[in-house]
Amino acid sequence: MKKIIQWILLGTKGSDNRIKIIKKIKEKPYNINQLSKELNLNYRTVKHHLTKLKELNIVESYGEKYGKLYFLSDFMSEHYDEFTELIGRIEPNKMIMA
């Protein structure tokens, strides 16, 4: 799991958006439209990242088409502490560089 999390955080373009999406979905389930509004991101951008996160078993979806809700997968929920630990190590470095 640690390698997948590191890849999400460091190895891909758009990792900041994926982190935001994961954190927001941890709070409660959202559909794509709700996430795009909450995070002030383009609808298609959110849809793209959710597709990738779903392929990696980070998120799950329930429902049909437009109203489909996204949740953290059980796998990600079990490893969420690892995710927050890595973010804690990475985000201060980003702030120093900014």
N, C-alpha and C positions, 0 to 999 in steps of 0.2 A: 504494500500500500504506500509506503514511504516514497518509492520511486514514482508512482503515479502522481502523488501530491506534488513532489518536486517538479515533475514535468508540467503539471498544471500551473505551478507558480513561477517557474523559471524558464522552462523549455519552449514556451509557445508565445506567439504574438497574441495579445489580448488577455494575458494572464490576469491583469488588474480587473478586467470585467468579469472574468470567471470567478475570481475571489469574491467580488461584490455579490454576484448571483448566488454563490454557495452560502455566504453569510445571510443573505436576505431569506433564502429558502429555509434556512435553519430556524428562523423566527416563526414562519408559518408557510403553508403552501400558497403558491401564486400561479396564475396563468401568465402567458407571455406578455399580454397587454399590460397587466398589472405590474409586472416586473419592469417593463420598459418605462412606465410612468414613475414608479418608485425610484428607479436608479437613473432616470433621465438619460436613457439610452434608446437608440433606434430599435424598433420592433424586430427588424430582420437581424440585427446584431445579437439581440437576446436569443432569438430563435436559433441562430447558428451556434452560439455557445451552449445552449441547452442540448442541442443535438449531439455535440461533442461530449458533453458531460454525461449524457445518457449512454453513449457508446462505451464510456469508461466505467459504467456502473456507479457513478457518483450521484445521479439523480434518477428518479422514477417518475412516470407520469400516469395519471388516471383521468379518464374522461374521453370525450370526443372533440376533435378539431379545435375550434376557437376557445372553448371554455376549459380545455384540458389543464389540469392542475399538476404542478411539479412539486415533488417532495425530495428530501434527501433519501437516498437508498439506505437500507439497513446496514449495508457494508460501510457507507460513508459515515453514518451515524455512529457506528462502532469505533471509527477511526477519526472522529472529529477533533479529538484532543491533539492528535498528531498534526492535523491540519492547522489548528490554531498555534501550536508550538512553532511550526515552520514559518507561519505568517509573522509571528512575533520576532523571529530572527531576521526575516527578510525586510519587513516594512521599515524598521529603524534605519537600515542601510539605504533604502530608497529615499528617505527623508534627508539624510546627510548629503546624498548626491544631488538632490533637487536644489 
